[in-house]
Amino acid sequence: MILLATVFPVLGAKERLRLSKAEQQWLDNREVIRLCSDPDWMPYEGIGEAGQHMGIMSDFHQLWAQMIGKPLELQPTESWEQSLQFMQEKKCDVLSSAQDVPSRRYYLSVTRPFINYPFAIATQPDQQFIINLLPLMDKTFAMIKGYAAVELIREQYPGISLMLVDSARAGLKLVEKGHVYGFIDTVPSINYQTLRHGISHIKISGVLEQHYAMSVGVRRDLPLLLSIYNKAIAETREVERQRILNNWLSLELDYKINMTLVWQVLAGLLLLSGLFFYHYWTVRRANRQLQKANRQLEYVSQRDHLTAMPNRLCLHQAFEAELERYHRYGHGFSMLMMDIDHFKRVNDRFGHVVGDEILKRMADSLTQNVRGSDIAGRWGGEEFVIMCPETDLDGAWTLAEQLRMLIGQADFGIDSMTITASFGVTDFRDDEMIEDCIKRADQALYRAKHSGRNKTVSF
């Protein structure tokens, strides 16, 4: 495959940065800014079949190019390692996204961070909930070679066994086949790659404290360019940042200002009081739109993209709320962890479209048949969790059995195959952390699945 450089022109219509004389002179002596990127790290960034830069980082860099007033020229590469090599060989001026790690400092500087994402661990569905990696130092994890994340994880967990792979797809496939225990990357990347490549027999089993702080990498011998990019990042408005992220979260931010109306008002209102009123009205309108968008973003961030059920983040918030109620009023609670039996067979036999439809129907069934105070959500893959406030272990077990029998009798649209589910049930106990309760429910589910499936086990 031959990759050709692509130039992204400056489109105008954006406020230019206030640059120093030295910074402006440096830009005046350059025709383009040469950009290297990761060709396969969606949804953050990638290089399409036509050689175009795409993803979250592409949108950010096009915005910054307009602010800087200088077009970008993409230097296509076939791998992340080749992009790093191009930076060392001075074939590129900036690296689309980078993190400050010791091994790169002799040739690379980084800007201030503009996005932070925690690292997550994807495992097979029957693995237990992971709080941290210390108890799993005897396991092997896959990570993408050349990524700064490898150095960060090794620094935090010396002696960890890592298998370095060329792509997220390769790492996730190793997990699916059982060749490694887990794959470490960020949540958006894992979700995107599993959907893109149809890898369903995995789940996100834990989120680590370590974060990936996204910055722009700049050649160390170009300090003025580093300063220019830091100014562009500092001047990036929150509404622009959210707009870019929304493009890749399937949410549109309606933040449009009618410029014709603006000019009409400015032309008609000559008095100072009129200008003040217009300014007040515009700001108030923008604030209302931004508040609405933030509420939408909060809702989307707490919902599973396929089933629209509460997702893992939302469930964790429910756990914390119940834990606070427990400590304040002494109200107990229980939880159910459910897994669809032999779901991989469904995907292998009927395809992922049918598998997704079963997940949606399962979500509808759980939502309609739990009690009004219960919270049902998708934990990951084919696994669901139900939070049961003010419910003891016997009550939670009874609910699980009712749901299990309903599922066994339900019509999921597959005549030749009966869909069943296994349940693990537990209750919260004194002097424990919420992670202990989750782990115990996971263990009960594991026992139910490995003792014949279509069963409920309580610990």
Residue pairs with C-beta under 8 A, 6 or more apart in sequence:
1 78
3 47
3 51
3 76
3 77
3 78
4 51
4 76
5 73
5 74
5 75
5 76
6 51
6 52
6 53
6 73
6 74
6 76
7 32
7 71
7 72
7 73
7 74
8 53
8 61
8 62
8 65
8 71
8 72
8 73
8 74
9 71
10 65
10 66
10 69
10 70
10 71
11 62
11 66
12 66
13 66
14 63
14 66
14 67
15 67
15 235
16 67
16 68
16 69
17 67
17 68
17 69
17 228
17 231
17 232
17 235
18 231
19 27
19 228
19 231
20 227
22 224
23 224
23 227
23 228
26 224
26 225
26 228
27 68
27 69
27 70
27 228
30 70
31 71
32 70
32 71
32 72
32 73
33 65
33 68
33 70
33 71
33 72
33 73
33 93
33 94
33 225
34 72
34 73
34 75
34 91
34 92
34 93
34 94
35 53
35 61
35 72
35 73
35 74
35 75
35 92
35 93
35 94
35 95
35 96
36 74
36 75
36 77
36 83
36 86
36 87
36 91
36 92
36 94
36 95
36 96
37 45
37 46
37 47
37 53
37 57
37 58
37 74
37 77
37 83
37 95
37 96
37 97
38 44
38 45
38 46
38 80
38 83
38 96
38 97
39 46
39 47
39 76
39 77
39 78
39 79
39 80
39 83
40 46
40 47
40 79
40 80
40 167
40 168
41 55
41 80
41 144
41 168
41 189
42 54
42 55
42 189
42 192
42 193
42 196
43 55
43 56
43 188
43 189
43 192
43 248
44 55
44 56
44 57
44 97
44 188
44 189
44 214
45 53
45 54
45 55
45 56
45 57
45 58
45 96
45 97
46 53
46 54
46 55
47 53
47 54
47 74
47 76
47 77
48 54
51 74
51 76
52 58
52 74
53 61
53 74
53 96
55 248
56 115
56 244
56 245
56 247
56 248
57 96
57 97
57 214
58 96
59 244
59 247
60 114
60 236
60 244
61 72
61 96
62 72
63 236
63 240
63 244
64 229
64 232
64 233
64 236
65 71
65 72
67 232
67 235
67 236
68 228
68 229
68 232
75 86
75 91
75 92
77 83
77 86
79 146
79 166
80 144
80 145
80 146
80 147
81 145
81 146
83 92
83 95
84 95
84 104
84 146
86 92
87 95
87 107
87 108
87 217
87 219
88 107
90 219
90 221
92 219
93 218
93 219
93 222
93 225
94 216
94 217
94 218
94 219
94 225
94 229
95 108
95 216
95 217
95 218
96 216
96 217
97 214
97 215
97 216
97 217
98 104
98 108
98 110
98 148
98 215
98 216
98 217
99 110
99 148
99 149
99 152
99 212
99 213
99 214
99 215
100 110
100 148
100 215
101 148
101 151
101 152
102 151
103 151
104 148
104 217
105 220
106 220
107 219
107 220
108 217
108 218
108 219
108 220
109 217
109 218
109 219
109 220
109 223
109 226
110 215
110 216
110 217
110 218
111 215
111 216
111 218
111 226
111 229
111 230
111 233
112 215
112 230
112 233
112 234
113 213
113 214
113 215
114 214
114 215
114 233
114 236
114 241
115 213
115 214
115 241
115 245
116 211
116 212
116 213
116 214
117 186
117 187
117 188
117 211
117 212
117 214
118 186
118 187
118 207
118 208
118 209
118 210
118 211
118 212
119 149
119 152
119 153
119 184
119 185
119 186
119 207
119 208
119 210
119 211
119 212
120 184
120 185
120 186
120 187
120 190
120 204
120 206
120 207
120 208
121 130
121 133
121 141
121 182
121 183
121 184
121 204
121 205
121 206
121 207
121 208
122 172
122 175
122 182
122 183
122 184
122 185
122 190
122 194
122 202
122 203
122 204
122 205
123 130
123 175
123 181
123 182
123 183
123 202
123 203
123 205
124 175
124 176
124 178
124 201
124 202
124 203
125 201
125 202
125 203
125 339
125 343
125 380
125 381
125 382
125 383
126 339
126 446
126 449
126 450
127 181
127 182
127 203
127 205
128 205
128 439
128 442
128 443
128 446
129 205
129 206
129 435
129 438
129 439
129 442
130 136
130 182
130 205
130 206
131 206
131 435
131 439
132 206
132 208
132 209
133 141
133 153
133 156
133 157
133 160
133 208
134 157
136 181
136 182
137 157
137 159
137 160
137 161
138 161
139 161
139 180
139 181
139 182
140 161
140 162
140 163
140 180
140 181
141 153
141 160
141 161
141 162
141 163
141 180
141 181
141 182
141 183
141 184
142 162
142 163
142 164
142 165
142 170
142 171
142 172
142 174
142 175
142 180
142 182
142 183
142 184
143 149
143 150
143 153
143 162
143 163
143 164
143 165
143 171
143 183
143 184
143 185
144 150
144 164
144 165
144 166
144 167
144 168
144 171
144 185
145 164
145 165
145 166
148 212
149 184
149 185
149 212
150 162
150 164
152 210
152 212
153 160
153 162
153 184
153 210
154 160
154 162
156 210
163 174
163 179
163 180
165 171
165 174
168 183
168 185
168 189
168 190
168 193
169 193
169 196
169 197
169 199
171 180
171 183
171 185
172 183
172 190
172 193
172 194
172 197
172 199
172 202
173 197
173 199
174 180
174 183
175 181
175 182
175 183
175 202
176 199
176 201
176 202
182 205
183 190
183 202
184 208
185 193
186 212
187 204
187 207
188 248
190 204
191 305
193 199
194 200
194 202
198 347
198 352
200 343
200 344
200 347
200 352
200 355
200 381
200 382
201 343
201 344
201 347
201 381
202 381
203 379
203 380
203 381
203 383
204 312
204 380
205 380
216 229
216 233
218 225
218 226
218 229
219 225
238 290
239 253
239 255
239 286
239 290
239 293
242 253
242 293
242 294
242 297
243 253
243 255
246 252
246 253
246 293
246 297
249 297
249 300
250 300
250 305
251 296
251 297
251 300
253 293
253 296
254 289
254 292
254 293
255 286
255 289
255 290
255 293
257 282
257 286
262 278
262 282
265 274
265 278
266 275
266 278
268 274
269 275
269 277
269 278
301 313
302 310
302 311
302 313
302 314
302 317
303 309
303 310
303 311
303 314
304 310
304 311
304 363
304 377
304 378
306 356
306 359
306 360
306 378
307 359
307 360
307 362
307 363
307 378
308 363
309 363
309 366
309 367
309 376
309 377
309 378
309 384
310 318
310 375
310 376
310 377
310 378
311 377
311 378
312 377
312 378
312 379
312 380
314 377
315 375
315 377
315 379
315 385
315 387
318 375
318 377
318 387
319 387
319 434
319 437
319 438
320 434
322 331
322 333
322 387
322 389
322 428
323 428
323 434
325 331
325 333
325 389
326 332
326 333
326 428
331 389
331 390
332 390
332 391
332 392
332 427
332 428
333 387
333 388
333 389
333 390
333 391
333 427
333 428
334 388
334 391
334 392
334 393
334 395
334 396
334 425
334 426
334 427
334 428
335 385
335 386
335 387
335 388
335 396
335 425
335 426
335 427
335 428
335 437
335 438
335 441
336 385
336 386
336 388
336 396
336 399
336 400
336 403
336 423
336 424
336 425
336 441
337 379
337 383
337 384
337 385
337 423
337 424
337 425
337 438
337 441
337 442
337 444
337 445
338 366
338 383
338 384
338 385
338 386
338 400
338 403
338 421
338 422
338 423
338 424
338 445
339 382
339 383
339 384
339 421
339 422
339 445
339 449
340 346
340 358
340 359
340 362
340 382
340 383
340 419
340 420
340 421
341 419
341 420
341 421
341 422
341 449
341 453
341 454
342 453
343 355
343 358
343 381
343 382
345 417
346 354
346 355
346 358
346 414
346 417
346 419
347 354
347 355
349 417
350 414
354 413
354 414
357 413
358 412
358 413
358 414
358 419
359 378
359 382
361 410
361 412
361 413
362 384
362 407
362 412
362 419
362 421
363 376
363 378
363 384
365 406
365 407
365 410
366 376
366 384
366 386
366 403
367 376
369 402
369 403
369 406
370 376
370 386
370 399
370 403
371 388
371 399
373 388
373 389
373 390
374 386
374 387
374 388
374 389
374 399
375 386
375 387
376 384
376 385
376 386
376 387
377 384
377 385
377 386
377 387
378 384
378 385
379 385
383 445
385 441
386 399
386 403
388 395
388 396
388 399
391 399
391 427
392 427
393 425
393 426
393 427
393 458
396 425
396 426
396 427
396 458
397 425
397 456
397 458
400 423
400 425
400 456
400 458
401 423
401 456
403 421
403 423
404 420
404 421
404 422
404 423
404 454
404 455
404 456
407 419
407 420
407 421
408 418
408 419
408 420
408 421
408 454
410 419
412 419
420 453
420 454
421 454
422 445
422 448
422 449
422 453
422 454
422 455
422 456
422 457
423 444
423 445
423 448
423 455
423 456
423 457
424 441
424 442
424 443
424 444
424 445
424 446
424 447
424 448
424 456
424 457
424 458
424 459
425 441
425 444
425 456
425 457
425 458
425 459
426 437
426 440
426 441
426 444
426 458
426 459
427 437
428 434
428 437
429 436
429 437
440 459
441 459
443 459
444 457
444 458
444 459
445 457
447 457
447 459
448 455
448 456
448 457
451 457
